[in-house]
Amino acid sequence: MDQKACSTTPAVQPGVVSVCSRITSVQEGPLESESQLHQTAPYLRWVLPEPTELPTVYTWFLQFWPKIVDMPFNPVGALLLSTLLTLPTSVLASGFEVALSAKDPALKCASALTPALTFGQPPAGTKALALIMWDQQPGKLTGRWTVYDLPLGTRALKSGPAGDSRVLGAPVAINEAGQLGYTAPCSAGRHDIYIDFYALDAKSLKLPAGAALQTVHAAIKAHKILEAKSHVTLFVK
């Protein structure tokens, strides 16, 4: 899998938080240190967004690997590696997550309220948070809500007026329906709703409330440390 496979395009399983990583090489040999894992790890080398984002389970695995690789058949190593690779990414993300309920009233057509969200602990180095709500339909992706420069300590957003220009003091963008704030999905058919939740390395994107969603999205990508996703599916008749 090449680096192009790691992207911000929403494509995750329902309820799963996604952290982008890729396999770059396979190599045998004993492991002497954590730094060596990032250079010539035995059997598998993972390239992570930042060293400070090393997942808890991954760090635990490093502590035992030097002893495991010396085993003749190495069944424990195979089991641990298999477990590590099949763990839900919500575990590997070390608590950085976002949750949206499929039953949220804000998802109903013509809702005048924003969705209620809950968030997990951001990684080290985070200075601010941001979110974008996407609505994916066959052949079409629409940004419905964007909030940026959220305070670092934000762990939840309560439902509020859909047209508010600020949420917890943080600015809100013009969405791709051309409206300030949030617009609920109304067109008939299937809607895959994604919340992209971002940890940023800048306290402010230095954009005013009412900036265009794509302008904000570009600024977010320039300052992204880590991204989590939430996904729900709904059908509009």
Backbone torsions as a table, in degrees:
resi	resn	phi	psi	omega
1	MET	NA	123.7	-177.2
2	ASP	-88.8	177.8	-173.4
3	GLN	-66.1	-24.5	-179.2
4	LYS	-64.6	-20.8	179.5
5	ALA	-68.8	-20.7	178.1
6	CYS	-88.4	105.5	-177.7
7	SER	-143.4	175.4	179.6
8	THR	-94.2	4.8	178.7
9	THR	-65.9	127.1	-178.9
10	PRO	-64.2	117.9	178.2
11	ALA	-161.9	70.8	-178.0
12	VAL	-130.6	165.9	176.6
13	GLN	-73.4	153.3	179.2
14	PRO	-56.5	131.3	175.9
15	GLY	77.2	9.4	-176.4
16	VAL	-105.7	137.6	175.7
17	VAL	-94.7	134.9	-173.3
18	SER	-109.6	131.7	171.4
19	VAL	-123.5	125.9	-172.7
20	CYS	-77.5	123.5	174.2
21	SER	-149.8	166.6	-178.2
22	ARG	-149.0	151.3	175.8
23	ILE	-85.5	127.3	-176.9
24	THR	-115.2	-22.4	178.0
25	SER	-162.1	161.3	175.9
26	VAL	-125.5	131.6	-173.1
27	GLN	-156.6	142.0	178.2
28	GLU	-97.9	158.3	178.1
29	GLY	139.1	154.7	-179.1
30	PRO	-69.6	152.2	179.2
31	LEU	-101.9	122.8	-177.5
32	GLU	-101.8	-24.9	-177.0
33	SER	-158.6	165.7	177.0
34	GLU	-62.7	-39.2	-179.4
35	SER	-63.4	-33.3	179.8
36	GLN	-66.2	-29.6	179.7
37	LEU	-61.3	-36.8	180.0
38	HIS	-76.1	-11.3	-178.2
39	GLN	-106.5	-58.4	-178.6
40	THR	-140.9	67.7	-177.4
41	ALA	-70.4	146.4	176.7
42	PRO	-67.0	130.2	174.7
43	TYR	69.3	-38.0	-173.1
44	LEU	-151.3	137.5	176.1
45	ARG	-124.7	122.3	178.4
46	TRP	-102.3	133.3	172.8
47	VAL	-102.4	114.5	-176.2
48	LEU	-101.7	159.0	-179.8
49	PRO	-54.7	-45.5	179.8
50	GLU	-149.2	146.9	176.9
51	PRO	-58.6	-30.9	-178.6
52	THR	-71.8	-10.2	-179.4
53	GLU	-95.5	8.7	-177.9
54	LEU	-54.4	119.9	-176.4
55	PRO	-63.5	153.1	-178.9
56	THR	-59.4	-46.5	-179.4
57	VAL	-62.8	-38.7	-179.8
58	TYR	-63.4	-43.6	178.6
59	THR	-64.0	-41.6	177.4
60	TRP	-60.4	-41.2	-179.8
61	PHE	-60.2	-39.2	-179.4
62	LEU	-61.5	-36.2	-175.4
63	GLN	-64.8	-30.7	-174.8
64	PHE	-101.8	-14.0	-174.8
65	TRP	-59.9	-42.4	-178.0
66	PRO	-55.5	-36.0	179.8
67	LYS	-77.8	-35.7	-176.0
68	ILE	-67.8	-38.8	-175.7
69	VAL	-68.0	-18.4	179.7
70	ASP	-81.1	-10.1	-179.3
71	MET	-71.0	137.8	-176.1
72	PRO	-56.0	-53.7	-177.7
73	PHE	-92.6	-27.4	176.1
74	ASN	61.0	44.8	178.7
75	PRO	-68.5	-33.8	179.8
76	VAL	-66.9	-41.6	177.9
77	GLY	-60.6	-42.8	179.3
78	ALA	-63.4	-40.6	-179.7
79	LEU	-66.0	-44.9	-179.7
80	LEU	-64.2	-41.7	179.5
81	LEU	-64.6	-41.5	178.3
82	SER	-63.1	-41.5	178.8
83	THR	-63.5	-43.2	-179.5
84	LEU	-60.7	-41.4	-176.0
85	LEU	-76.5	-18.6	-178.0
86	THR	-106.8	0.7	176.6
87	LEU	-63.6	143.9	174.4
88	PRO	-56.4	140.4	-178.5
89	THR	-66.0	-15.7	174.7
90	SER	-65.5	-29.6	175.8
91	VAL	-74.6	-45.4	-177.9
92	LEU	-65.3	-22.7	-178.5
93	ALA	-79.1	1.6	176.1
94	SER	55.3	39.6	174.2
95	GLY	92.0	-5.4	178.1
96	PHE	-81.5	108.1	-173.8
97	GLU	-155.4	168.8	176.5
98	VAL	-139.5	141.8	-178.0
99	ALA	-128.6	133.7	176.1
100	LEU	-131.0	132.4	179.0
101	SER	-84.2	135.5	176.6
102	ALA	-66.6	-16.4	-180.0
103	LYS	-98.0	9.4	-179.4
104	ASP	-60.5	125.9	-179.8
105	PRO	-58.6	-23.5	-179.3
106	ALA	-67.0	-16.3	-179.8
107	LEU	-82.2	-6.5	178.5
108	LYS	-78.3	144.5	-178.8
109	CYS	-53.5	137.3	177.5
110	ALA	67.4	17.1	176.5
111	SER	-59.6	139.3	178.4
112	ALA	-98.6	11.1	-177.8
113	LEU	-121.6	154.7	175.6
114	THR	-86.8	157.9	176.5
115	PRO	-66.0	152.3	172.4
116	ALA	-94.1	133.1	-176.4
117	LEU	-130.8	152.7	171.4
118	THR	-125.6	148.8	-174.5
119	PHE	-127.4	156.0	175.0
120	GLY	-97.7	-173.7	-177.0
121	GLN	-73.8	125.1	178.2
122	PRO	-74.0	159.9	-179.3
123	PRO	-74.4	166.6	177.4
124	ALA	-59.6	142.6	179.4
125	GLY	93.4	-7.6	179.5
126	THR	-71.1	136.0	178.4
127	LYS	-116.0	-19.7	177.7
128	ALA	-160.9	170.0	-177.6
129	LEU	-126.9	159.3	176.8
130	ALA	-152.6	160.7	176.7
131	LEU	-145.6	149.4	171.3
132	ILE	-131.5	132.8	175.5
133	MET	-102.8	121.8	-179.5
134	TRP	-109.0	146.9	175.6
135	ASP	-121.6	108.2	-177.3
136	GLN	-102.3	123.4	173.1
137	GLN	-121.9	165.2	179.9
138	PRO	-52.9	116.5	177.6
139	GLY	75.7	11.3	-176.0
140	LYS	-150.3	134.7	176.2
141	LEU	-128.5	121.8	-175.5
142	THR	-121.7	129.7	174.5
143	GLY	-83.9	118.8	-173.7
144	ARG	-103.3	-18.3	-177.2
145	TRP	-163.6	133.1	177.9
146	THR	-139.6	126.5	176.6
147	VAL	-126.4	133.0	-175.7
148	TYR	-136.6	165.8	-175.6
149	ASP	60.3	33.3	175.4
150	LEU	-67.3	140.2	179.0
151	PRO	-58.3	146.5	-176.1
152	LEU	-56.0	-35.1	-176.3
153	GLY	-82.8	5.3	-177.9
154	THR	-66.8	124.3	178.5
155	ARG	-120.6	-3.8	178.0
156	ALA	-163.8	151.9	170.0
157	LEU	-122.7	122.3	176.6
158	LYS	-80.8	156.7	176.8
159	SER	-63.0	139.1	-179.4
160	GLY	-148.7	-179.4	-180.0
161	PRO	-56.5	131.0	-175.1
162	ALA	-63.2	-27.0	-176.3
163	GLY	-94.6	8.2	-179.9
164	ASP	-62.1	139.1	179.4
165	SER	-87.5	-10.5	177.6
166	ARG	-141.8	147.0	176.8
167	VAL	-129.7	119.1	-174.4
168	LEU	53.1	34.4	179.9
169	GLY	83.8	-7.7	-178.7
170	ALA	-88.9	141.5	-178.0
171	PRO	-69.7	154.2	-179.9
172	VAL	-120.5	143.2	-177.0
173	ALA	-89.3	166.1	166.4
174	ILE	-75.8	124.8	-177.6
175	ASN	-82.2	179.7	-175.3
176	GLU	-81.6	3.7	167.7
177	ALA	-92.6	1.4	179.3
178	GLY	81.2	15.6	-177.1
179	GLN	-113.0	145.8	173.0
180	LEU	-75.0	128.3	177.8
181	GLY	98.1	-137.9	-172.5
182	TYR	-111.8	139.5	173.9
183	THR	-128.0	125.0	-178.3
184	ALA	-74.5	151.6	177.1
185	PRO	-71.7	136.3	-177.4
186	CYS	-131.5	-21.6	-177.0
187	SER	-68.2	145.3	-176.3
188	ALA	-65.3	145.4	176.4
189	GLY	118.3	-167.9	-178.4
190	ARG	-82.7	138.0	175.7
191	HIS	-128.3	122.0	171.8
192	ASP	-98.4	112.9	-175.8
193	ILE	-98.9	126.2	179.5
194	TYR	-121.1	136.0	168.9
195	ILE	-107.7	115.8	172.6
196	ASP	-95.7	120.7	-176.7
197	PHE	-114.3	127.1	-170.8
198	TYR	-118.6	137.7	166.4
199	ALA	-96.4	126.9	-174.0
200	LEU	-115.6	152.6	-179.6
201	ASP	-94.0	7.4	178.8
202	ALA	-125.4	139.5	-179.7
203	LYS	-68.0	-28.6	179.5
204	SER	-144.7	142.8	173.8
205	LEU	-83.4	-5.6	178.2
206	LYS	58.6	42.0	175.7
207	LEU	-121.9	140.6	-178.8
208	PRO	-76.4	162.7	171.2
209	ALA	-60.1	139.9	-179.3
210	GLY	90.5	8.2	173.9
211	ALA	-67.2	155.5	179.1
212	ALA	-67.2	142.1	-177.0
213	LEU	-54.8	-45.9	-177.2
214	GLN	-66.8	-30.7	174.7
215	THR	-65.2	-43.9	177.8
216	VAL	-65.5	-42.2	-179.6
217	HIS	-59.2	-42.9	178.8
218	ALA	-63.0	-39.9	178.3
219	ALA	-67.6	-38.5	177.6
220	ILE	-61.1	-47.3	-178.4
221	LYS	-61.2	-31.3	179.9
222	ALA	-72.4	-19.5	-176.4
223	HIS	-121.1	11.6	-175.2
224	LYS	-73.2	130.0	170.9
225	ILE	-95.7	-47.2	-176.3
226	LEU	-153.1	152.3	-178.3
227	GLU	-131.3	137.4	173.9
228	ALA	-121.5	155.5	-177.7
229	LYS	-132.5	148.8	169.3
230	SER	-128.8	144.8	-174.7
231	HIS	-138.0	129.1	170.6
232	VAL	-132.1	152.8	177.8
233	THR	-116.3	135.3	176.0
234	LEU	-137.4	157.3	-179.8
235	PHE	-121.4	126.9	179.8
236	VAL	-105.4	127.7	-179.3
237	LYS	-87.7	NA	NA
